[in-house]
Amino acid sequence: MKKALLIGALTLCTSMSFANAETLKFGTEATFAPFEFTDNKANIIGYDVDIIKAIGEAEGFDVQVVNMPFDSLIPGVLTAQLDGAIAGISITEERAKQVSFSDPYYKSGISAIVRKADAKKYTTLDSLKNSRLCAQIGTTGASFGKELSGNVGTYNTVPEAFMELKNKGCEAVVNDRPVNLYFLQTKKDDSYVEVKDLANGEEYGIVVSKKNPEVLKKLNDGLKKIRENGTFAKIHEKWFLVKE
């Protein structure tokens, strides 16, 4: 009887601990495949989503992921509408003045996609200096494009930027390379090619408020745990088809 009561008490405590698990709200911008995008049921999925959920599981907190414009993510963190943001956000000195970043979880760089018909004309990023470029607003791709040519059209989403390229409203889409490669792989459209050049090696981090060091610690501790237990490597291979 005592054993049964003890088991019942343990079960109740376990249930209560799950019921009382802290929920942290993370913003993302779900047009940045394969990092974050929506499936045919409007669920937000992707590499970043799997990473933050794995960190939550490792650290014992629940994760709520909400979709919002990219340029609203950091303001959302600063105004405490969000506990954090994960959306392929490059760690930069300028951003680090406003918010804290977790340890890096992905290494990237900037590349350009052009129409195949223009492949011989644009062979390097420098060859795009006098051209009109397209990029997603608020991204490092947009910043790089501005430095490169000074003539950049910015759009709310990555698909909008590629649509502008298709309609010949610009000569290239400048973006993080894994996103560009994913576009080429999934569209299966040989009318686009990548310029064989890479710039601005950069790393992605999870954004949190400087006022929430405890959340930052949970993210870094959880990231370390999922690297050590193999979860991180499995997620990377799932979305990029290669081991980290």
C-alpha positions, 0 to 999 in steps of 0.5 A: 500500500505504501509502495502504491502511495509512493508511486502515486505521489511520484506520478503526481509530482512528475505530472505537476512538473510537466504541467508547470514547465516554463514556456518560453516564446521565440519569434521567427520569420517562417520564409527562410527555408530550410531554417524556418518555413511552413508546411502544407498544414501551416505548421512552422518547421525547419532547422531552427525550430528543431534546434530550439525545441531540442534545447527546450527539452534538454533544459526542461522548458516548453517552446512556443514559436511564433511567426512575425516579420524579420525586422520585428524580431529584435524589437519584439525581444527588446519590448519583452513580447518575446523571450527570444528569437531564432531565425537564422540571425547573424551575430553582428557587432551592431546587433550585439549592442542591443541584444545578447546572443547565444553561442553560435549554432550555425556557420554561414556566408553570403552568396548570390543567385542569378538567372542562368542566362546571365551566368557568364556575365556574373561570375563573382560577387564583384561583378555585381557591383553596378547591378540592382540586387534583391534581398530580404529586409533587415538581413545581412544579405541586404547590408552586404548588397548595399555595400556591394552595389548601393542599389538594393531592393528589399522585400519582406520575405525571401520568396518575394526577392526571388520572384523579383529576380524571376521578373527581371526586377533585379540581377541577383538575390543576395542571401545566406548561402544555405538558403540560396542552396535550398532554393535551388534544390527544392525548386528544381529549376535550372534557370537559376545558378549560384555565383561561385563566390562567398563573402562575409563568413558569419555565424547564427545565434539565438537572440535574447534580451540583455535583461534576461541572462538566465534565459541566455544561460539556459540556451547555452547550456541546452545547446551544449547538451544537445551537441554532446548527446548527438541530437544536434548532429542528427538535426543538422543531417536531417535538414542539410543531408550532410553531417555537421 
